[in-house]
Amino acid sequence: MHFTFAAVIVALPFVVAAAPQPAKQRIGTAIPISKRSGLINADKSVNFDALKSHVASTKAKILRGLDNFEKNTGASHPSFVKSAGKRTFGGDDLTDFNSELWYGTISAGTPPNIYTVDFDTGSSDLFLPGPKCGSSCSGHAIYDPSSSSTSMDLGKTFSLQYGDGSTVSGEQHSDTVSIVGLTATSQTLGAASEYSSGFESSQFPADGLMGMAFQSLSDYNASPVFQSLVSQGQTDEAVFAFKLATSGSELHIGGTNPALYTGDFSYADVTQEGYWEVNMDSVDGNGQTVLSDVDCIIDTGTTLIVGMPSDVATLYQAIGGTDASDTVGEGYYTFPCDSVPSVSLTFGGTSFPISPETFNLGTVSSGSSDCVGGIVGQDTGSSFWIIGDVFLANVYTAFDVGNSRVGFAALA
């Protein structure tokens, strides 16, 4: 249901046959990942309560990261917008936010136990339900530090606040954590003693969450799991990569999987380590450049594309969208379902189109001829855009820790 890109090979005349080119080598190991989505109703209309919840929780995550960055570095994040007002959290329910994350398996402890976690490039910490967690952890696999010979109590607590004002809180430990046979020792992780109702197993399919951004966003001020794997010499390359699609999705650790993309990567350098923050060359609508030099973060934990309200208004004005503030909510736009706008994002000099299937979130209501756009305008407390699945489902994305850059390639 997504655009694929055809490679056009032009045959050139040679006096002698050219030697075959070596195939791209697959480096690293893959983890199959899954996603359960609650943004669309059975009749293909948008679940607006879930949509607004997801946006509110995304905003809360960004604000939490901005706070952690300042706490860890002693300086405000360059993209923090002081005019955004108090750093408070919205009042929407957390449940549907959590159903929008990508999850797969890791192991923790000695002997190792298996856990499912959401892989989130918009945060940096690993937490799992601990033995002191109450009934909200029922149905989840429990991480019990006392059962692991390599666990150490760090004597510190943690508390992560989400969009409904609820928290995930508990104690920090260090332990052995493994992903597809790659092992990080003395890895800091949280053993939660409190899960909000949104993390109950009926709402949240994974046991915990593993952040994959940089240490400066960490509530623990500790090395994220992937960076630990790199520093301990566990990976062939300091790269991880995602394919996020309706089928065949995977997280590749320690390199990329050439079977999942075509052509070369177009890279954008990280401008500020914290989030995966890069410069987006342009946002194009219906074949015309609408916005240029846009600061953004690449976030697998966000389904939508969230931009500055004024930027998003400019985009929809150019592509024929209708402001749906009075009907859907502030920052949302609609368009005729039979005329989905053409939108593409440019990184590293290459334009990548957003497919109509991912840009179109669904109808406003059952049987409606109006559909909701996957780019929304929200004040997140920062000046950057948040690039989520609406775009990422159309590309293969490589997060290059070693060179501090993000690469995009066409899906195979």
Salt bridges, closest charged atoms under 4 A:
ASP67 OD1 - ARG87 NH1 2.24
GLU70 OE1 - ARG87 NH2 3.50
GLU100 OE1 - LYS35 NZ 3.66
ASP120 OD1 - LYS61 NZ 3.01
GLU171 OE2 - LYS132 NZ 3.06
GLU171 OE1 - HIS173 NE2 3.72
ASP207 OD1 - HIS140 ND1 3.36
ASP219 OD1 - LYS71 NZ 3.51
GLU250 OE2 - HIS252 ND1 3.17
GLU277 OE1 - HIS77 NE2 3.19
ASP299 OD2 - LYS61 NZ 2.87
ASP389 OD2 - LYS35 NZ 2.57
ASP400 OD2 - ARG405 NE 2.91
